[in-house]
Amino acid sequence: MTKIKIAGVSLPEAKKAAILIHGRGASAESILSLAQYLSLDDYALLAPEAENGTWYPYSFMAPDLANQSALTKSLETIRGVWDQVIESGVFPENVVFIGFSQGACLSLEFAAQNAQKLGGVIAFTGGLIGEKILEEKYSGDFKDTPVFIGSSERDVHVPLSRIKESETLLSRMGARVKLLIFKDSNHTIRQEEIEWVNGNIL
């Protein structure tokens, strides 16, 4: 049974929800701490926790078979949280996905495989998952959903080339994508990213 940490407005009373997905080696609690910086006061917050802190074992660009079973399970976990939110009465266009690193990749991947009008997808250092981006995996129309991807231009885990490929595909699927790419090489979330997201999505 997946552990889900819940915070913010209680789900039965919420009109908006955020699904927060942590990075490798982190926890549900750690990603929920982002709520101190993001404008999430009127959101129900749900953060699933990966088994042993990892959503999939290898790089998000490893050969597909290497991550397949873990990734399938992780996407099912996110689906379970999504279903819980929708069944509570929150509309999809009021649901925001927020992830960092491995969690950012998973946020983008789940949203793109189930594209529809969402409140937004906020990917702090991430891209679509797979050795190559296979367009046939993705379907639906984002209908102008705002998607944010922020990263270093030379992040050791997430190449800029994959971020740009992801932007191209997401835009083609109807997303309104904003990239903020920084000159540093830090694998982190920057104040400028927080400010952009607060001013434009949340």
Secondary structure, DSSP 8 states (H G I E B T S, - for coil): --EEEEEES-GGG-SEEEEEE--TT--HHHHHGGGGTSS-TTEEEEEEE-GGG-SSSS-TTS-HHHHHHHHHHHHHHHHHHHHHHHHTT--GGGEEEEEETHHHHHHHHHHHHTBS--SEEEEES----SSS--GGG--B--TT-EEEEEEETT-SSS-HHHHHHHHHHHHHTT-EEEEEEESS---S--HHHHHHHHHHT-
